[in-house]
Amino acid sequence: MTLAHGLLLFGAGALANAINAVAGGGSLITFPLLRFGFKMDSVVANATNTSSLWPGSLGGALGFLNLLPKTKPYLKLLLVPTTLGAALGAWLLVVTPKSVFDAIVPFLILLAAVLLLIQPQIKGLVLKSNRAVPPWLGVVLQTIVSIYGGYFGAGMGIMMLASFSLYMDGTIHELNAIKSWLGMLINLVASVLLLGAGKVDLGFAGWLIAGSVVGGYLAAKYSQGLHPEGLRKAVAVYSIAMALYYFWASR
């Protein structure tokens, strides 16, 4: 890897984490870069992308520490299923044949793009929901989302918010806090397992992580002047274009 490649990865990591902080969908920037820009094996690209996300999600989770007392009961309820689901998702990624993963990746990217586009509607659902689903079903839903998060991950935060709206009581800020902590846990568990399986390119991940730290700092400092709606739509359109390219390239 050349210095220019490293700086490109650094910039992509910074941009992705800044986008995550403002609008969401940052991993949809870095995964296509690894897969298409650097011609990385698709499974390794996904694993490297996942392992580069958790430091940024850690920073976001720490920002919600003041809400820990109010959300602790739900965290206790979901800690084990989230951990097990993330581990299962990472294991499924490791054992999935490359040809199979290549076939489903464009659909996963499209799913994440659609989730990004309907994010405002999902947040509206969170605010209006009457929480009619029993907690045990919430555990099942969280396990499914965690499996997806450990396997691919893009859009899992939006999925969590949608499922939380069915069985949790709390403000949007409290639900966002739970989403941030559990999202960090999913990324961390998946990263450890994927690293142990030898699926993470540490050189690429290091540059992405370094960039994500800078991106998170810059987003926190300057994000008030940005327009999250426009950014969210731009990332979604870009992701749809990447999915279509993936369909074309895999023919």
Secondary structure, 3 states (H helix, E strand, C coil): CCHHHHHHHHHHHHHHHHHHHHCCCCHHHHHHHHHHHCCCCHHHHHHHHHHCCHHHHHHHHHCCHHHHHHHHHHHHHHHHHHHHHHHHHHHHHHHCCHHHHHHHHHHHHHHHHHHHHCHHHHHHHHHHCCCCCCHHHHHHHHHHHHHHHHHCCCCHHHHHHHHHHHHCCCCHHHHHHHHHHHHHHHHHHHHHHHHHCCCCCHHHHHHHHHHHHHHHHHHHHHHHHCCHHHHHHHHHHHHHHHHHHHHHHCC
